[in-house]
Amino acid sequence: MQGKTVLVTGATNGIGQVSAMKLAEQGARVLIGGRSREKAEAVAGQIRAAGGKADAVLADLSLLSGT
């Protein structure tokens, strides 16, 4: 994953968070997508503290429902 940038939605907890952290461990730059800026920043901070590359992205995909 070296040199790749990956957007992980729902990355502020659960499977999304674990996925984001594993991708960062493999060398990817991870964009942490979530509805809460505070939670996204916290996860990005954890990744950076472990030596990875991460940025928080505010994203509420429920707004794309089209209904």
ChimeraX attribute file (.defattr): number of C-alpha atoms within 10 A of each C-alpha:
attribute: neighborCount
match mode: 1-to-1
recipient: residues
	/A:1	12
	/A:2	11
	/A:3	8
	/A:4	12
	/A:5	16
	/A:6	16
	/A:7	17
	/A:8	19
	/A:9	20
	/A:10	21
	/A:11	26
	/A:12	25
	/A:13	14
	/A:14	9
	/A:15	11
	/A:16	17
	/A:17	21
	/A:18	14
	/A:19	17
	/A:20	29
	/A:21	25
	/A:22	15
	/A:23	22
	/A:24	26
	/A:25	18
	/A:26	13
	/A:27	16
	/A:28	21
	/A:29	22
	/A:30	27
	/A:31	22
	/A:32	30
	/A:33	28
	/A:34	23
	/A:35	17
	/A:36	16
	/A:37	15
	/A:38	13
	/A:39	18
	/A:40	26
	/A:41	20
	/A:42	16
	/A:43	23
	/A:44	28
	/A:45	17
	/A:46	15
	/A:47	24
	/A:48	15
	/A:49	11
	/A:50	12
	/A:51	12
	/A:52	20
	/A:53	21
	/A:54	26
	/A:55	18
	/A:56	23
	/A:57	21
	/A:58	17
	/A:59	16
	/A:60	13
	/A:61	12
	/A:62	8
	/A:63	8
	/A:64	7
	/A:65	6
	/A:66	5
	/A:67	4
